[in-house]
Amino acid sequence: MAGGIRENHGDDLVENHEINVTPFIDVMLVLLIIFMVAAPLATVDINVDLPVSNATPSERPEQPVFVTVKPDLTLSIGNETLPLDSLGTALRQATNDDKGQRIFLRADKQVAYGDLMTVMNSMRDNGYLSIALVGLETGAAAPATETAGAAAPTNEAPAE
């Protein structure tokens, strides 16, 4: 029963000092359900062709260290070709073991994203966390062919 016995029979009502939390719990459960339904809708799963970067190029250091990933997935630092497993040793030599130095990473368009991430993960595993991706400036056209020992084209700019 929901009744109570009062000892005083006056017109004054006794104050209830208990908080009714049932409406609060109901509102919280409704909000929880709304967020549970809306969270999967917030993820984007669309195939996209990424455009050329239009970021303002940052200044090149005097002696930049370029790691190049060629279409056949060979790596090179400067003009020296090397396998992926010796990348850490070659970077330590090229940077004089300065892990804070920015490494400029450039890859051919034909290199798969997963292969590029493998190279970046190898660089991070060796302690090189400052990696700048190099791309073409927006108005520049890609060179038709490059020789293996050719210097970097002047229209490359690191995009950050």
C-alpha positions in Angstrom: 0.0 0.0 0.0 1.1 3.5 -0.6 -0.3 5.1 2.4 1.3 6.3 5.6 0.1 7.1 9.1 0.7 10.6 10.3 0.7 11.3 14.0 -0.2 14.9 13.7 -3.6 15.7 12.2 -2.9 19.3 11.2 -3.2 20.8 7.7 0.6 21.0 7.3 2.1 18.4 4.9 5.3 16.8 5.9 8.2 17.6 3.5 9.7 14.7 1.6 13.5 14.8 1.6 14.0 12.0 -0.9 14.9 12.7 -4.6 12.9 10.8 -7.1 15.6 9.6 -9.6 13.3 7.6 -11.8 12.8 10.4 -14.4 16.5 11.1 -14.4 17.3 7.5 -15.1 14.7 7.4 -17.9 16.2 10.5 -19.5 19.8 9.0 -19.3 18.6 5.7 -20.8 17.0 7.5 -23.7 20.2 9.6 -24.3 22.3 6.4 -24.2 20.1 4.8 -26.8 20.3 7.9 -29.0 24.1 7.9 -28.8 24.3 4.2 -29.5 22.3 4.6 -32.6 24.0 7.7 -33.8 27.7 6.6 -33.2 27.8 4.1 -36.1 26.3 6.7 -38.4 29.2 9.1 -37.6 31.8 6.9 -39.2 32.6 7.6 -42.9 33.3 4.6 -45.2 33.5 6.2 -48.6 36.1 5.5 -51.3 37.8 8.7 -52.2 40.4 9.8 -54.7 42.6 12.1 -52.8 43.5 15.4 -54.5 46.9 17.1 -54.8 47.9 19.0 -51.7 47.5 22.7 -51.8 49.2 23.3 -48.4 51.8 26.0 -48.3 55.2 24.5 -48.7 57.5 24.7 -45.7 61.1 25.7 -46.1 63.6 23.0 -46.8 66.5 22.6 -44.4 70.0 23.0 -45.8 70.7 19.2 -45.8 67.3 17.5 -46.1 67.1 13.8 -45.7 64.8 12.3 -48.4 63.5 8.7 -48.2 62.1 7.7 -51.6 59.8 4.8 -52.2 60.0 3.7 -55.9 57.2 1.9 -57.8 59.0 -1.4 -57.4 59.0 -0.8 -53.6 62.7 -0.3 -53.4 63.8 2.4 -51.0 66.5 5.0 -51.4 68.1 7.7 -49.2 69.7 10.2 -51.5 71.2 8.0 -54.4 71.7 4.9 -52.2 69.3 2.1 -52.7 68.6 -0.1 -49.7 66.2 -2.8 -48.4 63.5 -2.0 -45.8 65.2 -3.9 -43.0 68.3 -1.6 -43.2 66.3 1.6 -43.2 66.9 2.4 -39.5 70.7 2.0 -39.9 70.8 4.2 -43.0 68.6 6.9 -41.4 70.9 7.0 -38.3 73.9 7.5 -40.6 72.2 10.1 -42.7 70.9 12.1 -39.7 74.0 11.6 -37.5 71.6 9.8 -35.0 69.4 12.9 -34.6 66.0 11.4 -34.2 64.4 14.8 -34.0 65.4 15.7 -37.5 62.6 15.9 -40.0 62.6 13.1 -42.6 61.0 13.9 -46.0 59.2 10.9 -47.4 58.2 10.8 -51.0 56.6 8.0 -52.9 55.6 7.2 -56.5 51.9 7.4 -57.3 51.9 3.7 -58.1 53.0 2.8 -54.5 50.1 1.3 -52.6 49.0 3.1 -49.4 49.6 0.0 -47.3 53.2 -0.2 -48.6 53.8 3.4 -47.8 52.4 2.9 -44.3 54.9 0.0 -43.9 57.7 2.3 -44.6 56.4 5.0 -42.2 55.9 2.4 -39.5 59.5 1.2 -39.9 60.6 4.8 -39.6 58.6 5.3 -36.4 59.8 2.0 -35.0 63.4 3.3 -35.4 62.5 6.5 -33.5 62.0 9.0 -36.3 58.6 10.6 -35.5 59.0 13.8 -37.5 58.0 12.7 -41.0 57.0 15.1 -43.8 55.2 13.9 -46.9 56.5 15.4 -50.1 54.1 16.1 -53.0 53.9 18.2 -56.1 52.7 21.8 -55.9 49.2 22.3 -57.2 50.2 24.1 -60.4 53.1 21.8 -61.3 52.9 18.9 -63.7 54.4 15.6 -62.9 57.6 14.8 -64.7 57.2 12.2 -67.4 60.2 10.0 -66.4 62.9 10.2 -63.8 66.2 8.5 -63.8 67.2 6.6 -60.7 70.1 9.0 -59.9 68.4 12.2 -60.8 68.1 15.0 -58.3 64.7 16.0 -56.8 62.6 18.1 -59.1 62.2 21.7 -58.1 58.4 21.6 -58.0 58.3 19.2 -55.0 57.1 20.7 -51.7 56.7 19.0 -48.4 53.1 19.0 -47.3 52.4 19.1 -43.5 
